[in-house]
Amino acid sequence: MTQTQSRPSLAVIGGGVIGRICALAAADAGWDVHVYDAGPAIRAANVAGGMLGSLGEGHPGEEALLTLSAESTALWPGWIQRLGDPSIVTATDSLFVATTAADGDYLSQLARFVWSGQIGADRLTALTAREARARENALSSRVRGGYLARGEGAIDNHLLLRGLRNALADAGVQWHRMQIDAVSEVSADQVLVAAGMGTPALLPDVPVEPAKGEILRLAGNPTSIPPPRTVIRARVDGRNLYLVPRADGVVVGATQYEPASSHDRAPQAGGVADLLADAFEVMPGLRTYDFAEAAAGVRPCSADGLPVIERVDDRTLVATGHGRNGIVLAPVTASRVLDLLGG
Ligand SMILES: Cc1cc2nc3c(=O)[nH]c(=O)nc-3n(C[C@H](O)[C@H](O)[C@H](O)COP(=O)(O)OP(=O)(O)OC[C@H]3O[C@@H](n4cnc5c(N)ncnc54)[C@H](O)[C@@H]3O)c2cc1C
């Protein structure tokens, strides 16, 4: 695996969303890049909802995450242009709605946090139940008011991964389908470890905790209502639910189990049942959709909720710990990694 080019070489271990976007940024910056990837079975990005959530992701105490998410979300349009496929974007706004008074209080607290800060306050607007239903007329009559978050959209994770893979091939990046068991196995000038939950096995000093999550995919059919146009983020009897539009249906997510095993990727019956029940509570017309898939993945989480993007030694960098926000934070991660590589 020795690479002897005149350009500086970079080996990226892990070909999830983080590995791919960093590899492409480096290739665009002139690096000779090789990606080593163990395959889709352990890739969280394959099951992600694809929300570009920032305002809905930063809660009191998570100001730094909100700032980073907002910075990254602003970089996404440039990346979509780079990939040349606008259909990767499936929504541009999010609608936050509640079903009970307590759920409404929870959302109000989130809105107050956003309005009290510098980030995105002008993008969040309170809506009555009638205004919310005027935007998404398939919302159930149980839905109370909520908030519109402009610019907080979603992307199709499968189209994104394919688009990044095609762009890598076009940029001359070599893809190796193999598991790497030690950083010393790759002999590039620089090595980026972006292996999600596989990172601690390669870099034991980088702790990453697993948080299992399930999602469902529902597919529209000729008799069903159209998918929502916005991302619907609902609080249903104390549980969080999201409905993320796809061209042909909707992704329903997501559960979160902590502590979790880093190897458990089997969707549980109870999680699937809760997601379906909550989805029908918020949008009853989804009952007529075809059930396409139930899937589970393991989010690689850091202790403080912020991604770990840093230099480990003269030759090794790491980018991991993106938790529930790896798709949102991918562009800002690529920028930080390029900075660490020195451009
Ligand atoms: C149910 C669910 C819903 C989610 N929804 C969203 C969402 O709406 N928005 C959002 O922003 N984020 C979401 N996420 C989080 C997001 O999926 C993750 O943060 C993101 O995928 C992390 O990217 P990654 O590239 O670090 O890891 P991964 O996507 O897990 O990719 C890691 C890659 O490394 C490879 N690998 C591992 N070990 C090795 C090794 N030793 N050698 C070679 N290759 C190796 C794997 O094969 C894999 O391809 C969700 C996650 C889950 C589980």
PDBQT file of the ligand as one rigid body, heavy atoms in Angstrom, charges set to zero:
ROOT
HETATM    1  C1  LIG A 401     -30.850   6.504  13.052  1.00  0.00    +0.000 C 
HETATM    2  C2  LIG A 401     -29.886   7.619  12.756  1.00  0.00    +0.000 A 
HETATM    3  C3  LIG A 401     -30.350   8.827  12.247  1.00  0.00    +0.000 A 
HETATM    4  C4  LIG A 401     -29.473   9.868  11.979  1.00  0.00    +0.000 A 
HETATM    5  N1  LIG A 401     -29.965  11.016  11.446  1.00  0.00    +0.000 NA
HETATM    6  C5  LIG A 401     -29.114  12.045  11.183  1.00  0.00    +0.000 A 
HETATM    7  C6  LIG A 401     -29.611  13.254  10.610  1.00  0.00    +0.000 A 
HETATM    8  O1  LIG A 401     -30.803  13.393  10.310  1.00  0.00    +0.000 OA
HETATM    9  N2  LIG A 401     -28.717  14.271  10.401  1.00  0.00    +0.000 N 
HETATM   10  C7  LIG A 401     -27.386  14.149  10.705  1.00  0.00    +0.000 A 
HETATM   11  O2  LIG A 401     -26.642  15.107  10.508  1.00  0.00    +0.000 OA
HETATM   12  N3  LIG A 401     -26.896  13.009  11.229  1.00  0.00    +0.000 NA
HETATM   13  C8  LIG A 401     -27.724  11.953  11.481  1.00  0.00    +0.000 A 
HETATM   14  N4  LIG A 401     -27.239  10.795  12.018  1.00  0.00    +0.000 N 
HETATM   15  C9  LIG A 401     -25.821  10.743  12.433  1.00  0.00    +0.000 C 
HETATM   16  C10 LIG A 401     -24.889  10.428  11.279  1.00  0.00    +0.000 C 
HETATM   17  O3  LIG A 401     -25.332   9.304  10.566  1.00  0.00    +0.000 OA
HETATM   18  C11 LIG A 401     -23.485  10.181  11.834  1.00  0.00    +0.000 C 
HETATM   19  O4  LIG A 401     -23.092  11.244  12.673  1.00  0.00    +0.000 OA
HETATM   20  C12 LIG A 401     -22.486  10.076  10.681  1.00  0.00    +0.000 C 
HETATM   21  O5  LIG A 401     -22.853   9.022   9.840  1.00  0.00    +0.000 OA
HETATM   22  C13 LIG A 401     -21.074   9.868  11.187  1.00  0.00    +0.000 C 
HETATM   23  O6  LIG A 401     -20.265   9.808  10.034  1.00  0.00    +0.000 OA
HETATM   24  P1  LIG A 401     -18.892   9.003  10.016  1.00  0.00    +0.000 P 
HETATM   25  O7  LIG A 401     -18.402   9.066   8.629  1.00  0.00    +0.000 OA
HETATM   26  O8  LIG A 401     -18.044   9.483  11.140  1.00  0.00    +0.000 OA
HETATM   27  O9  LIG A 401     -19.300   7.511  10.409  1.00  0.00    +0.000 OA
HETATM   28  P2  LIG A 401     -20.057   6.424   9.544  1.00  0.00    +0.000 P 
HETATM   29  O10 LIG A 401     -21.095   7.041   8.703  1.00  0.00    +0.000 OA
HETATM   30  O11 LIG A 401     -20.487   5.360  10.517  1.00  0.00    +0.000 OA
HETATM   31  O12 LIG A 401     -18.918   5.829   8.593  1.00  0.00    +0.000 OA
HETATM   32  C14 LIG A 401     -17.790   5.169   9.133  1.00  0.00    +0.000 C 
HETATM   33  C15 LIG A 401     -17.147   4.375   8.001  1.00  0.00    +0.000 C 
HETATM   34  O13 LIG A 401     -15.888   3.874   8.473  1.00  0.00    +0.000 OA
HETATM   35  C16 LIG A 401     -15.740   2.543   8.022  1.00  0.00    +0.000 C 
HETATM   36  N5  LIG A 401     -14.833   1.872   8.983  1.00  0.00    +0.000 N 
HETATM   37  C17 LIG A 401     -15.004   1.680  10.306  1.00  0.00    +0.000 A 
HETATM   38  N6  LIG A 401     -13.938   1.054  10.828  1.00  0.00    +0.000 NA
HETATM   39  C18 LIG A 401     -13.062   0.870   9.802  1.00  0.00    +0.000 A 
HETATM   40  C19 LIG A 401     -11.756   0.277   9.709  1.00  0.00    +0.000 A 
HETATM   41  N7  LIG A 401     -11.142  -0.216  10.768  1.00  0.00    +0.000 N 
HETATM   42  N8  LIG A 401     -11.153   0.243   8.482  1.00  0.00    +0.000 NA
HETATM   43  C20 LIG A 401     -11.767   0.744   7.383  1.00  0.00    +0.000 A 
HETATM   44  N9  LIG A 401     -13.004   1.314   7.426  1.00  0.00    +0.000 NA
HETATM   45  C21 LIG A 401     -13.634   1.379   8.624  1.00  0.00    +0.000 A 
HETATM   46  C22 LIG A 401     -17.147   1.971   8.016  1.00  0.00    +0.000 C 
HETATM   47  O14 LIG A 401     -17.218   0.863   7.119  1.00  0.00    +0.000 OA
HETATM   48  C23 LIG A 401     -17.961   3.176   7.553  1.00  0.00    +0.000 C 
HETATM   49  O15 LIG A 401     -18.135   3.190   6.152  1.00  0.00    +0.000 OA
HETATM   50  C24 LIG A 401     -28.090   9.711  12.251  1.00  0.00    +0.000 A 
HETATM   51  C25 LIG A 401     -27.612   8.492  12.726  1.00  0.00    +0.000 A 
HETATM   52  C26 LIG A 401     -28.490   7.447  12.978  1.00  0.00    +0.000 A 
HETATM   53  C27 LIG A 401     -27.949   6.132  13.477  1.00  0.00    +0.000 C 
ENDROOT
TORSDOF 0
